[in-house]
Amino acid sequence: MAVTCNFWILKILENLTKEDLKLFHFYLNEYNKSKHKPISQSKLEGKDRTDTAKLLTEHYGNQEALQVTVQTLKAINQHNLACQLEQNLSK
């Protein structure tokens, strides 16, 4: 499952522009709907899409990382990507 989660998160993040990824990191750092603390800005700084996907699953665990990704995508107005991720996971 870990490979699958990383794979789907990475596939979605690959659709973000550099600016969108920066915004995604900003909102990820502010994410407070979890029992886990948000990922610190220092851990997110300079991370590419692959590193971000890995960091998400390591920090939140597989299932919660997927939910955090969906909610963060919605926060940055990437509703289509959030929907796409949800659809891929329901297959």
N, C-alpha and C positions, 0 to 999 in steps of 0.2 A: 504493500500500500504506500510506503514512503516514496518509492520511485514514482508511482502514479501521481501522488500529490505534487511532488516537485515538478514532474513533467507538465501537468496541467497548469500549475501556477506559472511556470516559465513560459509556456505557450501563450498564455494570456498577456503576461508582462512584455513579451516580444512585440506586441501590438502598440505599446506606449511609445510616444516620442520621448526624447531626452527630457524635455520640459515636463511632460506628463509623469515621467518616472520621478522627477524631482518633487513634483506635487504629491505623488503617491507616497514618497518617503516622508514628506512633511505630515501628511494625515496619519500615516502609520505611526509616527512618533507621538502623535496626539491621541491615538486610539485608546479608549478607556472602558470599553464594554467587555472586558475580560477579567478573569481573576488574576491573570498575569499583568505585570507592569508593562507599559509600552516599551517597544524597542527603542533604545536610546539613540539620539542623533549621532553620537560618535560611532556607534556600530553601523549605522546606515550610511554614513558619509563615505562617498567614493565607491559605493557598491553598485555593480552592474545588475542586470536583470537576473542572471544566474545566481549570483551571490545573494540577492534579495530573496529569491525563491527558497534557497537553502536556509537562509537566516529565519524566514517565516516558519518553516516546518520545525527547525531546531528550537525556536523560542516558544511557539504555541502548540506544537504537536500537529500531527497530520490533519485531523478533522477541523480543529479550531483554526489552523492556518488557512484552510480553504474558506471558512466563514469570514475571517478577518480580511482576506483578499477581496471577497465579494463586497463586503461592506465598505472597504476603503475605495474600491473602484466606483461604487455608487457615490461616495462622498466627493470624488473628483469628476463627477458627471460622465463616467464611462459606463453607463447603464447597459449598453450593448455588450460590452466585454464581460460585465458581471453576469448578465443573462447567459452568455455563451459558456462561461465557466460552470454555471449552475446546470445548464443543459448537458454539458459533457460529463458531469459527475453523476447525472441521473441515468446514464446509459448503462 
